[in-house]
Amino acid sequence: MKHQPQDSKANANSKFARNRGSKESIPPSAGKIKKKIRDTQRTISRKDVPADVLTEAKRRLRVLEFDLGEKIIDDHERDNASKYHKVKHFERKKVERKLKQAKKAFEDASKKSDAEPAKIAELQEKVKEMEIKLLYTKNYPKTLPYISLFPQANENDTKSLTRKTKLLEEIKQAVADGDKELTMLQKRYRDVYKEKLIERKVIQPVAPVDIEEMQVDAKKEDDGNSSSDSDDNQDDFFEKA
């Protein structure tokens, strides 16, 4: 048996590195972040801690608490993706077939000279409906449990029907507003889930440190300006933003 060269393994590793970045960019587990939080809290609680060390520890604590929140949400989204992968895959394939059929029916009707405008409009609406449903299967908010478009059981469940109808309408509106990949819609649902975790005290309500520091730096800059030219400086700030 011919010995495999080491280059293939090296190439695989380099591909992984390109996709995932350096080891430092790979997020640690929630457990490791929690341990770092406890260690940092112990540092902060110690007596006679130098001021610069205390300041840096508090900053690090905010970073860790923010990272923990993001990691918990990421894990929840990953669990949902795994749990509903199969049903979403089958429903996506089903909707793709229905969309293809709807497009063909619309195209065939449009070519007929005696086609009724109302019928063509109906077929065109069917195409749009299938396009929205395809987005539903592809870009369903990752923080939510998936509600089937074609349920095998409890198809008349009022609660599920209401949620499904609401989300389909939100997707339709998002597309109309230019959010064709539903990026903003997914972010909105992620933010809603994050607020629920904060309310349940699962995670801390902290903002990314870099944003906080920018706000502090901006405040310091404003405080340092003289009152005589403060209005001009504010105008310059907003012009640059």
C-alpha atoms as an extended CHARMM CRD file, in Angstrom:
* protein
*
       241  EXT
         1         1  MET       CA              0.0000000000        0.0000000000        0.0000000000  PROA      1               0.0000000000
         2         2  LYS       CA              1.3910000000        3.3540000000       -1.0560000000  PROA      2               0.0000000000
         3         3  HSD       CA              2.1600000000        5.7360000000        1.7550000000  PROA      3               0.0000000000
         4         4  GLN       CA              0.0700000000        8.9220000000        1.6480000000  PROA      4               0.0000000000
         5         5  PRO       CA              2.1740000000       12.0950000000        1.6250000000  PROA      5               0.0000000000
         6         6  GLN       CA              1.9110000000       14.4970000000        4.5030000000  PROA      6               0.0000000000
         7         7  ASP       CA              0.9510000000       17.3140000000        2.1250000000  PROA      7               0.0000000000
         8         8  SER       CA             -2.6930000000       16.1940000000        1.9620000000  PROA      8               0.0000000000
         9         9  LYS       CA             -3.0490000000       16.5420000000        5.7160000000  PROA      9               0.0000000000
        10        10  ALA       CA             -1.2910000000       19.8950000000        5.6550000000  PROA      10              0.0000000000
        11        11  ASN       CA             -3.6180000000       21.1090000000        2.9120000000  PROA      11              0.0000000000
        12        12  ALA       CA             -6.6520000000       20.0190000000        4.9160000000  PROA      12              0.0000000000
        13        13  ASN       CA             -5.3630000000       21.8460000000        7.9600000000  PROA      13              0.0000000000
        14        14  SER       CA             -4.6300000000       24.9840000000        5.9530000000  PROA      14              0.0000000000
        15        15  LYS       CA             -8.1340000000       24.8560000000        4.4790000000  PROA      15              0.0000000000
        16        16  PHE       CA             -9.5910000000       24.6280000000        7.9670000000  PROA      16              0.0000000000
        17        17  ALA       CA             -7.4330000000       27.5660000000        9.0260000000  PROA      17              0.0000000000
        18        18  ARG       CA             -8.6420000000       29.6270000000        6.1060000000  PROA      18              0.0000000000
        19        19  ASN       CA            -12.2560000000       28.8520000000        6.8960000000  PROA      19              0.0000000000
        20        20  ARG       CA            -12.0840000000       29.2410000000       10.6350000000  PROA      20              0.0000000000
        21        21  GLY       CA             -9.1980000000       31.6530000000       11.1070000000  PROA      21              0.0000000000
        22        22  SER       CA             -6.4810000000       31.3400000000       13.7220000000  PROA      22              0.0000000000
        23        23  LYS       CA             -6.8880000000       29.3160000000       16.9020000000  PROA      23              0.0000000000
        24        24  GLU       CA             -7.4720000000       32.5290000000       18.8100000000  PROA      24              0.0000000000
        25        25  SER       CA            -10.5180000000       33.2950000000       16.6410000000  PROA      25              0.0000000000
        26        26  ILE       CA            -12.2270000000       30.0010000000       17.4890000000  PROA      26              0.0000000000
        27        27  PRO       CA            -14.5980000000       30.8210000000       20.3710000000  PROA      27              0.0000000000
        28        28  PRO       CA            -14.1080000000       28.8750000000       23.6010000000  PROA      28              0.0000000000
        29        29  SER       CA            -16.9260000000       26.8990000000       25.1620000000  PROA      29              0.0000000000
        30        30  ALA       CA            -19.4270000000       28.5460000000       27.5010000000  PROA      30              0.0000000000
        31        31  GLY       CA            -17.8720000000       26.5900000000       30.3790000000  PROA      31              0.0000000000
        32        32  LYS       CA            -14.4180000000       28.0240000000       29.6990000000  PROA      32              0.0000000000
        33        33  ILE       CA            -15.7910000000       31.5470000000       29.4690000000  PROA      33              0.0000000000
        34        34  LYS       CA            -17.6340000000       31.0970000000       32.7810000000  PROA      34              0.0000000000
        35        35  LYS       CA            -14.3820000000       29.9410000000       34.4110000000  PROA      35              0.0000000000
        36        36  LYS       CA            -12.5910000000       33.0350000000       33.1270000000  PROA      36              0.0000000000
        37        37  ILE       CA            -15.4270000000       35.1810000000       34.4820000000  PROA      37              0.0000000000
        38        38  ARG       CA            -15.0630000000       33.6160000000       37.9540000000  PROA      38              0.0000000000
        39        39  ASP       CA            -11.3030000000       34.1130000000       37.8700000000  PROA      39              0.0000000000
        40        40  THR       CA            -11.7150000000       37.7540000000       36.8540000000  PROA      40              0.0000000000
        41        41  GLN       CA            -14.3530000000       38.3690000000       39.5220000000  PROA      41              0.0000000000
        42        42  ARG       CA            -11.9450000000       36.9980000000       42.1340000000  PROA      42              0.0000000000
        43        43  THR       CA             -9.2960000000       39.4350000000       40.9250000000  PROA      43              0.0000000000
        44        44  ILE       CA            -11.7350000000       42.3430000000       41.2070000000  PROA      44              0.0000000000
        45        45  SER       CA            -12.8310000000       41.3210000000       44.7150000000  PROA      45              0.0000000000
        46        46  ARG       CA             -9.2780000000       41.1410000000       46.0550000000  PROA      46              0.0000000000
        47        47  LYS       CA             -8.0800000000       43.9030000000       48.3560000000  PROA      47              0.0000000000
        48        48  ASP       CA             -5.2180000000       46.2330000000       47.4820000000  PROA      48              0.0000000000
        49        49  VAL       CA             -5.4940000000       45.5690000000       43.7450000000  PROA      49              0.0000000000
        50        50  PRO       CA             -3.5770000000       48.2690000000       41.8000000000  PROA      50              0.0000000000
        51        51  ALA       CA             -5.8620000000       50.7290000000       40.0520000000  PROA      51              0.0000000000
        52        52  ASP       CA             -4.6320000000       49.8720000000       36.5590000000  PROA      52              0.0000000000
        53        53  VAL       CA             -5.0610000000       46.1340000000       37.2050000000  PROA      53              0.0000000000
        54        54  LEU       CA             -8.5650000000       46.7020000000       38.5800000000  PROA      54              0.0000000000
        55        55  THR       CA             -9.5480000000       48.8090000000       35.5630000000  PROA      55              0.0000000000
        56        56  GLU       CA             -8.2850000000       46.2040000000       33.1290000000  PROA      56              0.0000000000
        57        57  ALA       CA             -9.9970000000       43.3920000000       35.0860000000  PROA      57              0.0000000000
        58        58  LYS       CA            -13.3410000000       45.2210000000       34.9670000000  PROA      58              0.0000000000
        59        59  ARG       CA            -12.9270000000       45.7640000000       31.2530000000  PROA      59              0.0000000000
        60        60  ARG       CA            -12.0550000000       42.1030000000       30.7510000000  PROA      60              0.0000000000
        61        61  LEU       CA            -15.1080000000       41.0880000000       32.7810000000  PROA      61              0.0000000000
        62        62  ARG       CA            -17.3750000000       43.0750000000       30.4520000000  PROA      62              0.0000000000
        63        63  VAL       CA            -15.7520000000       41.4370000000       27.4410000000  PROA      63              0.0000000000
        64        64  LEU       CA            -16.1980000000       37.9600000000       28.9140000000  PROA      64              0.0000000000
        65        65  GLU       CA            -19.8160000000       38.5670000000       29.9370000000  PROA      65              0.0000000000
        66        66  PHE       CA            -20.6230000000       39.8170000000       26.4460000000  PROA      66              0.0000000000
        67        67  ASP       CA            -18.8450000000       36.8430000000       24.8600000000  PROA      67              0.0000000000
        68        68  LEU       CA            -20.7240000000       34.4410000000       27.1490000000  PROA      68              0.0000000000
        69        69  GLY       CA            -24.0510000000       35.8660000000       26.0530000000  PROA      69              0.0000000000
        70        70  GLU       CA            -23.1470000000       35.5630000000       22.3840000000  PROA      70              0.0000000000
        71        71  LYS       CA            -21.8540000000       32.0250000000       22.8930000000  PROA      71              0.0000000000
        72        72  ILE       CA            -25.0470000000       30.8910000000       24.6520000000  PROA      72              0.0000000000
        73        73  ILE       CA            -27.1420000000       32.2960000000       21.7950000000  PROA      73              0.0000000000
        74        74  ASP       CA            -24.8300000000       30.7290000000       19.1900000000  PROA      74              0.0000000000
        75        75  ASP       CA            -25.1650000000       27.3320000000       20.8800000000  PROA      75              0.0000000000
        76        76  HSD       CA            -28.9550000000       27.6810000000       20.9880000000  PROA      76              0.0000000000
        77        77  GLU       CA            -29.0440000000       28.5150000000       17.2710000000  PROA      77              0.0000000000
        78        78  ARG       CA            -26.7650000000       25.5800000000       16.5050000000  PROA      78              0.0000000000
        79        79  ASP       CA            -28.9980000000       23.2140000000       18.4740000000  PROA      79              0.0000000000
        80        80  ASN       CA            -32.0590000000       24.4070000000       16.5540000000  PROA      80              0.0000000000
        81        81  ALA       CA            -30.2300000000       24.0630000000       13.2320000000  PROA      81              0.0000000000
        82        82  SER       CA            -29.3810000000       20.4540000000       14.0560000000  PROA      82              0.0000000000
        83        83  LYS       CA            -32.8130000000       19.6410000000       15.4560000000  PROA      83              0.0000000000
        84        84  TYR       CA            -34.7930000000       20.9690000000       12.4930000000  PROA      84              0.0000000000
        85        85  HSD       CA            -32.2940000000       20.3100000000        9.6970000000  PROA      85              0.0000000000
        86        86  LYS       CA            -34.1540000000       17.3040000000        8.2830000000  PROA      86              0.0000000000
        87        87  VAL       CA            -37.6510000000       18.7850000000        8.2060000000  PROA      87              0.0000000000
        88        88  LYS       CA            -36.3650000000       22.0840000000        6.7830000000  PROA      88              0.0000000000
        89        89  HSD       CA            -34.4500000000       20.2140000000        4.0760000000  PROA      89              0.0000000000
        90        90  PHE       CA            -37.5020000000       18.2140000000        2.9690000000  PROA      90              0.0000000000
        91        91  GLU       CA            -39.7600000000       21.2610000000        3.0530000000  PROA      91              0.0000000000
        92        92  ARG       CA            -37.2580000000       23.3230000000        1.0720000000  PROA      92              0.0000000000
        93        93  LYS       CA            -37.1680000000       20.6440000000       -1.6320000000  PROA      93              0.0000000000
        94        94  LYS       CA            -40.9690000000       20.5020000000       -1.6670000000  PROA      94              0.0000000000
        95        95  VAL       CA            -41.2990000000       24.2850000000       -1.9730000000  PROA      95              0.0000000000
        96        96  GLU       CA            -38.6640000000       24.3760000000       -4.7280000000  PROA      96              0.0000000000
        97        97  ARG       CA            -40.7670000000       21.8930000000       -6.7390000000  PROA      97              0.0000000000
        98        98  LYS       CA            -43.9340000000       23.9110000000       -6.1470000000  PROA      98              0.0000000000
        99        99  LEU       CA            -42.1280000000       27.1170000000       -7.1270000000  PROA      99              0.0000000000
       100       100  LYS       CA            -40.8930000000       25.5330000000      -10.3500000000  PROA      100             0.0000000000
       101       101  GLN       CA            -44.4220000000       24.3630000000      -11.1690000000  PROA      101             0.0000000000
       102       102  ALA       CA            -45.8870000000       27.7880000000      -10.3580000000  PROA      102             0.0000000000
       103       103  LYS       CA            -43.3450000000       29.5610000000      -12.5910000000  PROA      103             0.0000000000
       104       104  LYS       CA            -44.0540000000       27.1950000000      -15.4950000000  PROA      104             0.0000000000
       105       105  ALA       CA            -47.8200000000       27.6380000000      -15.1280000000  PROA      105             0.0000000000
       106       106  PHE       CA            -47.3870000000       31.4290000000      -15.0820000000  PROA      106             0.0000000000
       107       107  GLU       CA            -45.0820000000       31.4170000000      -18.1240000000  PROA      107             0.0000000000
       108       108  ASP       CA            -47.3940000000       29.1260000000      -20.0970000000  PROA      108             0.0000000000
       109       109  ALA       CA            -50.4390000000       31.2590000000      -19.3050000000  PROA      109             0.0000000000
       110       110  SER       CA            -48.5960000000       34.4590000000      -20.1970000000  PROA      110             0.0000000000
       111       111  LYS       CA            -47.8470000000       33.1200000000      -23.6830000000  PROA      111             0.0000000000
       112       112  LYS       CA            -51.5200000000       32.4990000000      -24.4880000000  PROA      112             0.0000000000
       113       113  SER       CA            -53.1700000000       35.2890000000      -26.4370000000  PROA      113             0.0000000000
       114       114  ASP       CA            -56.5710000000       34.5570000000      -24.9150000000  PROA      114             0.0000000000
       115       115  ALA       CA            -55.3340000000       34.2840000000      -21.3210000000  PROA      115             0.0000000000
       116       116  GLU       CA            -57.4870000000       36.0750000000      -18.7690000000  PROA      116             0.0000000000
       117       117  PRO       CA            -55.6240000000       38.8750000000      -16.9160000000  PROA      117             0.0000000000
       118       118  ALA       CA            -57.1730000000       37.7600000000      -13.6290000000  PROA      118             0.0000000000
       119       119  LYS       CA            -55.8480000000       34.2210000000      -14.1220000000  PROA      119             0.0000000000
       120       120  ILE       CA            -52.3570000000       35.4890000000      -14.9740000000  PROA      120             0.0000000000
       121       121  ALA       CA            -52.3870000000       37.6980000000      -11.8850000000  PROA      121             0.0000000000
       122       122  GLU       CA            -53.4600000000       34.7270000000       -9.7720000000  PROA      122             0.0000000000
       123       123  LEU       CA            -50.6140000000       32.5800000000      -11.1220000000  PROA      123             0.0000000000
       124       124  GLN       CA            -48.1100000000       35.3780000000      -10.5990000000  PROA      124             0.0000000000
       125       125  GLU       CA            -49.2570000000       35.7180000000       -7.0030000000  PROA      125             0.0000000000
       126       126  LYS       CA            -48.7320000000       31.9790000000       -6.5710000000  PROA      126             0.0000000000
       127       127  VAL       CA            -45.1150000000       32.3920000000       -7.7100000000  PROA      127             0.0000000000
       128       128  LYS       CA            -44.5620000000       35.1510000000       -5.1600000000  PROA      128             0.0000000000
       129       129  GLU       CA            -46.1620000000       33.0290000000       -2.4370000000  PROA      129             0.0000000000
       130       130  MET       CA            -43.7930000000       30.1260000000       -3.1690000000  PROA      130             0.0000000000
       131       131  GLU       CA            -40.8000000000       32.4810000000       -3.2250000000  PROA      131             0.0000000000
       132       132  ILE       CA            -41.6970000000       33.7300000000        0.2590000000  PROA      132             0.0000000000
       133       133  LYS       CA            -42.1480000000       30.1570000000        1.4940000000  PROA      133             0.0000000000
       134       134  LEU       CA            -38.7530000000       29.2240000000        0.0720000000  PROA      134             0.0000000000
       135       135  LEU       CA            -37.1880000000       32.0610000000        2.0550000000  PROA      135             0.0000000000
       136       136  TYR       CA            -39.0840000000       30.7550000000        5.0820000000  PROA      136             0.0000000000
       137       137  THR       CA            -37.3740000000       27.3590000000        4.8000000000  PROA      137             0.0000000000
       138       138  LYS       CA            -33.9360000000       28.8110000000        4.0090000000  PROA      138             0.0000000000
       139       139  ASN       CA            -33.7520000000       31.7820000000        6.3700000000  PROA      139             0.0000000000
       140       140  TYR       CA            -36.0670000000       30.9000000000        9.2390000000  PROA      140             0.0000000000
       141       141  PRO       CA            -34.9460000000       32.7380000000       12.4190000000  PROA      141             0.0000000000
       142       142  LYS       CA            -32.3970000000       30.4550000000       14.0700000000  PROA      142             0.0000000000
       143       143  THR       CA            -33.4640000000       31.2680000000       17.6180000000  PROA      143             0.0000000000
       144       144  LEU       CA            -37.0360000000       30.0190000000       17.0540000000  PROA      144             0.0000000000
       145       145  PRO       CA            -38.3350000000       26.4390000000       17.0430000000  PROA      145             0.0000000000
       146       146  TYR       CA            -39.2280000000       25.6420000000       13.4400000000  PROA      146             0.0000000000
       147       147  ILE       CA            -42.9210000000       25.6080000000       12.5440000000  PROA      147             0.0000000000
       148       148  SER       CA            -43.5980000000       23.3270000000        9.6040000000  PROA      148             0.0000000000
       149       149  LEU       CA            -45.1860000000       24.6900000000        6.4420000000  PROA      149             0.0000000000
       150       150  PHE       CA            -46.7300000000       21.2700000000        5.8110000000  PROA      150             0.0000000000
       151       151  PRO       CA            -47.4250000000       19.7370000000        9.2380000000  PROA      151             0.0000000000
       152       152  GLN       CA            -48.2190000000       16.0330000000        9.3470000000  PROA      152             0.0000000000
       153       153  ALA       CA            -50.1090000000       16.3920000000       12.6210000000  PROA      153             0.0000000000
       154       154  ASN       CA            -51.9590000000       19.1840000000       14.4420000000  PROA      154             0.0000000000
       155       155  GLU       CA            -52.2280000000       21.1010000000       11.1690000000  PROA      155             0.0000000000
       156       156  ASN       CA            -55.0680000000       23.1890000000       12.5940000000  PROA      156             0.0000000000
       157       157  ASP       CA            -53.1900000000       24.1630000000       15.7430000000  PROA      157             0.0000000000
       158       158  THR       CA            -54.1940000000       27.7990000000       16.2180000000  PROA      158             0.0000000000
       159       159  LYS       CA            -51.0090000000       28.8920000000       17.9450000000  PROA      159             0.0000000000
       160       160  SER       CA            -48.7130000000       27.4250000000       15.2850000000  PROA      160             0.0000000000
       161       161  LEU       CA            -50.8700000000       28.7540000000       12.4580000000  PROA      161             0.0000000000
       162       162  THR       CA            -50.7940000000       32.2510000000       13.9400000000  PROA      162             0.0000000000
       163       163  ARG       CA            -47.0000000000       32.2270000000       14.3710000000  PROA      163             0.0000000000
       164       164  LYS       CA            -46.4420000000       30.8310000000       10.8700000000  PROA      164             0.0000000000
       165       165  THR       CA            -48.7440000000       33.3750000000        9.2550000000  PROA      165             0.0000000000
       166       166  LYS       CA            -47.0980000000       36.2000000000       11.1980000000  PROA      166             0.0000000000
       167       167  LEU       CA            -43.6080000000       35.1480000000       10.1550000000  PROA      167             0.0000000000
       168       168  LEU       CA            -44.5860000000       34.7280000000        6.4980000000  PROA      168             0.0000000000
       169       169  GLU       CA            -45.9870000000       38.2660000000        6.5440000000  PROA      169             0.0000000000
       170       170  GLU       CA            -42.7980000000       39.5560000000        8.2030000000  PROA      170             0.0000000000
       171       171  ILE       CA            -40.6740000000       37.8650000000        5.5300000000  PROA      171             0.0000000000
       172       172  LYS       CA            -42.8300000000       39.3750000000        2.8130000000  PROA      172             0.0000000000
       173       173  GLN       CA            -42.4460000000       42.8310000000        4.3620000000  PROA      173             0.0000000000
       174       174  ALA       CA            -38.6850000000       42.3590000000        4.8720000000  PROA      174             0.0000000000
       175       175  VAL       CA            -38.2420000000       41.5410000000        1.1800000000  PROA      175             0.0000000000
       176       176  ALA       CA            -40.3110000000       44.5820000000        0.2390000000  PROA      176             0.0000000000
       177       177  ASP       CA            -38.0360000000       46.6830000000        2.4610000000  PROA      177             0.0000000000
       178       178  GLY       CA            -34.9220000000       45.3720000000        0.7030000000  PROA      178             0.0000000000
       179       179  ASP       CA            -33.8570000000       42.7340000000        3.2580000000  PROA      179             0.0000000000
       180       180  LYS       CA            -33.8310000000       39.9930000000        0.6250000000  PROA      180             0.0000000000
       181       181  GLU       CA            -31.5300000000       37.6610000000        2.5890000000  PROA      181             0.0000000000
       182       182  LEU       CA            -33.5430000000       38.3320000000        5.7850000000  PROA      182             0.0000000000
       183       183  THR       CA            -30.3480000000       39.3540000000        7.5880000000  PROA      183             0.0000000000
       184       184  MET       CA            -32.0220000000       42.1280000000        9.5550000000  PROA      184             0.0000000000
       185       185  LEU       CA            -35.0590000000       39.9930000000       10.3630000000  PROA      185             0.0000000000
       186       186  GLN       CA            -32.8700000000       37.2270000000       11.7830000000  PROA      186             0.0000000000
       187       187  LYS       CA            -30.8790000000       39.7820000000       13.7890000000  PROA      187             0.0000000000
       188       188  ARG       CA            -34.1060000000       41.2070000000       15.2070000000  PROA      188             0.0000000000
       189       189  TYR       CA            -35.2290000000       37.7750000000       16.4000000000  PROA      189             0.0000000000
       190       190  ARG       CA            -31.7660000000       37.1280000000       17.8430000000  PROA      190             0.0000000000
       191       191  ASP       CA            -31.9750000000       40.4260000000       19.7650000000  PROA      191             0.0000000000
       192       192  VAL       CA            -35.4220000000       39.4860000000       21.0680000000  PROA      192             0.0000000000
       193       193  TYR       CA            -34.0800000000       36.1450000000       22.3080000000  PROA      193             0.0000000000
       194       194  LYS       CA            -31.1440000000       37.9200000000       23.9150000000  PROA      194             0.0000000000
       195       195  GLU       CA            -33.4980000000       40.2460000000       25.7960000000  PROA      195             0.0000000000
       196       196  LYS       CA            -35.4010000000       37.2240000000       27.1100000000  PROA      196             0.0000000000
       197       197  LEU       CA            -32.1480000000       35.7010000000       28.3980000000  PROA      197             0.0000000000
       198       198  ILE       CA            -31.3120000000       38.9960000000       30.0970000000  PROA      198             0.0000000000
       199       199  GLU       CA            -34.7700000000       39.1440000000       31.7150000000  PROA      199             0.0000000000
       200       200  ARG       CA            -34.2770000000       35.5910000000       32.9970000000  PROA      200             0.0000000000
       201       201  LYS       CA            -30.8140000000       36.6510000000       34.2670000000  PROA      201             0.0000000000
       202       202  VAL       CA            -29.1320000000       33.9510000000       32.1910000000  PROA      202             0.0000000000
       203       203  ILE       CA            -26.7600000000       36.5320000000       30.6990000000  PROA      203             0.0000000000
       204       204  GLN       CA            -25.6950000000       40.0500000000       31.5900000000  PROA      204             0.0000000000
       205       205  PRO       CA            -26.9490000000       43.1520000000       29.7390000000  PROA      205             0.0000000000
       206       206  VAL       CA            -23.5360000000       44.2930000000       28.5030000000  PROA      206             0.0000000000
       207       207  ALA       CA            -22.5940000000       45.9510000000       25.2480000000  PROA      207             0.0000000000
       208       208  PRO       CA            -19.4200000000       45.2080000000       23.2850000000  PROA      208             0.0000000000
       209       209  VAL       CA            -16.5330000000       46.9790000000       25.0040000000  PROA      209             0.0000000000
       210       210  ASP       CA            -15.3320000000       48.6760000000       21.8480000000  PROA      210             0.0000000000
       211       211  ILE       CA            -18.7080000000       50.4260000000       21.4840000000  PROA      211             0.0000000000
       212       212  GLU       CA            -18.6510000000       51.5040000000       25.1320000000  PROA      212             0.0000000000
       213       213  GLU       CA            -15.1220000000       52.8450000000       24.7640000000  PROA      213             0.0000000000
       214       214  MET       CA            -16.0940000000       54.8040000000       21.6730000000  PROA      214             0.0000000000
       215       215  GLN       CA            -18.9520000000       56.3760000000       23.6090000000  PROA      215             0.0000000000
       216       216  VAL       CA            -16.6730000000       57.2250000000       26.5520000000  PROA      216             0.0000000000
       217       217  ASP       CA            -14.0360000000       58.6990000000       24.2450000000  PROA      217             0.0000000000
       218       218  ALA       CA            -16.6740000000       60.7740000000       22.4830000000  PROA      218             0.0000000000
       219       219  LYS       CA            -17.9460000000       62.0730000000       25.8440000000  PROA      219             0.0000000000
       220       220  LYS       CA            -14.4360000000       62.9840000000       26.9650000000  PROA      220             0.0000000000
       221       221  GLU       CA            -13.8410000000       64.8060000000       23.7230000000  PROA      221             0.0000000000
       222       222  ASP       CA            -17.0960000000       66.7350000000       24.0980000000  PROA      222             0.0000000000
       223       223  ASP       CA            -16.3060000000       67.6140000000       27.7320000000  PROA      223             0.0000000000
       224       224  GLY       CA            -12.8820000000       68.9240000000       26.7100000000  PROA      224             0.0000000000
       225       225  ASN       CA            -14.2680000000       71.3730000000       24.1890000000  PROA      225             0.0000000000
       226       226  SER       CA            -14.8320000000       74.9890000000       25.2070000000  PROA      226             0.0000000000
       227       227  SER       CA            -18.4080000000       76.2260000000       25.3710000000  PROA      227             0.0000000000
       228       228  SER       CA            -17.7380000000       78.8810000000       22.7280000000  PROA      228             0.0000000000
       229       229  ASP       CA            -17.0600000000       76.4000000000       19.9090000000  PROA      229             0.0000000000
       230       230  SER       CA            -19.0320000000       73.3540000000       21.0930000000  PROA      230             0.0000000000
       231       231  ASP       CA            -21.7690000000       73.7970000000       18.4920000000  PROA      231             0.0000000000
       232       232  ASP       CA            -19.2530000000       73.9130000000       15.6400000000  PROA      232             0.0000000000
       233       233  ASN       CA            -17.4950000000       70.8080000000       16.9090000000  PROA      233             0.0000000000
       234       234  GLN       CA            -20.7840000000       68.9020000000       17.1350000000  PROA      234             0.0000000000
       235       235  ASP       CA            -21.5920000000       69.8850000000       13.5610000000  PROA      235             0.0000000000
       236       236  ASP       CA            -18.1920000000       68.5820000000       12.4230000000  PROA      236             0.0000000000
       237       237  PHE       CA            -18.7520000000       65.3170000000       14.3260000000  PROA      237             0.0000000000
       238       238  PHE       CA            -22.0780000000       64.6030000000       12.6450000000  PROA      238             0.0000000000
       239       239  GLU       CA            -20.7270000000       65.5450000000        9.2190000000  PROA      239             0.0000000000
       240       240  LYS       CA            -17.9420000000       62.9660000000        9.6030000000  PROA      240             0.0000000000
       241       241  ALA       CA            -20.2580000000       60.2400000000       10.9240000000  PROA      241             0.0000000000
